[in-house]
């Protein structure tokens, strides 16, 4: 059963990150694991639910970033269905890269 105290605390931490991004006047972006460590969420499931609520409210956005095996993000997409089967990898001499699920990372944008 969800713990309302933990959920409120998690929401408070996420709101603080949002305020930090506003104060800095620059977007901050996090993948799920980095965000989990940053806010010290109880579980990934709790964090995912809190993020879904903030995305639904339009407070933060999520993009799906295709990562290069050489390191770095190749391209961002608003939805999973927009992602093509292949992309040119600018980090690897523009070679064609097959986009597989393990190369797609949700990135949460706090602005």
URFEN-V912224 format. One record per residue. N is the residue number from 1. SS is DSSP state (2 for helix, 1 for strand, 0 for the rest). PHI is phi in degrees with one decimal (NA if undefined). D_LAST is the distance of its C-alpha to the last C-alpha in Angstrom with 1 decimal. Layout:
n=(N,N)
ss=(SS,SS)
phi=(PHI,PHI)
d_last=(D_LAST,D_LAST)
This chain:
n=(1,2,3,4,5,6,7,8,9,10,11,12,13,14,15,16,17,18,19,20,21,22,23,24,25,26,27,28,29,30,31,32,33,34,35,36,37,38,39,40,41,42,43,44,45,46,47,48,49,50,51,52,53,54,55,56,57,58,59,60,61,62,63,64,65,66,67,68,69,70,71,72,73,74,75,76,77,78,79,80,81,82,83,84,85,86,87,88,89,90,91,92,93,94,95,96,97,98,99,100,101,102,103,104,105,106,107,108,109,110,111)
ss=(0,0,0,2,2,2,2,2,2,2,2,2,2,2,2,2,2,2,2,2,2,2,2,2,0,0,0,1,1,1,1,2,2,2,2,2,2,2,2,0,0,0,0,2,2,2,2,2,2,2,2,2,2,2,2,2,0,0,0,1,1,1,1,1,1,1,1,0,0,0,0,0,1,1,1,1,1,0,0,2,2,2,0,0,0,1,1,1,1,0,0,0,0,0,1,1,1,1,0,0,2,2,2,1,1,1,1,1,1,1,0)
phi=(NA,-62.1,-100.7,-58.5,-64.4,-62.6,-64.7,-64.7,-63.9,-62.7,-61.0,-60.6,-65.7,-67.3,-63.2,-64.1,-64.4,-62.8,-63.4,-62.1,-65.0,-61.9,-63.9,-79.5,55.6,-149.6,-68.9,-118.8,-127.7,-140.9,-83.8,-60.5,-66.4,-64.7,-65.1,-57.6,-66.8,-65.3,-97.7,51.3,-66.4,-63.8,-141.0,-62.4,-62.7,-61.9,-63.9,-59.8,-65.6,-65.4,-66.6,-59.7,-63.7,-66.5,-65.2,-60.1,-81.5,77.2,-80.1,-132.7,-121.8,-127.1,-123.8,-109.3,-100.1,-88.1,-99.4,-82.3,-61.7,-80.4,104.1,103.5,-86.7,-85.7,-159.1,-111.4,-133.5,-74.7,-134.2,-65.8,-70.2,-77.5,-74.0,-75.5,-72.8,-138.2,-142.6,-84.4,-90.8,-67.0,-88.8,-137.6,52.9,60.4,-68.4,-70.9,-117.3,-76.3,-85.3,-118.2,-53.4,-71.7,-98.8,-107.6,-125.1,-72.9,-122.8,-97.4,-105.4,-101.4,-129.3)
d_last=(31.7,28.1,27.9,26.1,25.8,24.1,21.7,20.9,20.4,18.1,16.0,16.1,15.0,11.9,11.2,11.8,9.3,6.6,8.5,8.9,5.5,6.0,9.5,9.2,7.6,6.5,4.4,6.4,8.6,11.5,14.7,16.4,19.0,16.8,14.7,18.1,19.4,16.6,16.8,20.5,20.5,24.0,24.0,22.0,23.0,21.6,18.2,18.3,19.2,16.5,13.8,15.8,15.7,12.0,11.8,14.9,13.4,10.6,8.1,6.8,8.4,11.2,13.1,16.6,17.3,20.9,22.0,25.0,27.8,27.9,24.4,21.1,19.2,21.2,19.1,16.2,17.2,15.8,18.9,21.6,24.2,22.8,23.5,26.9,29.7,29.7,27.6,28.6,27.5,26.7,26.9,30.4,32.3,30.8,32.9,32.3,30.4,31.0,27.8,28.6,26.6,26.4,24.6,21.7,18.8,15.9,12.6,9.7,6.2,3.8,0.0)
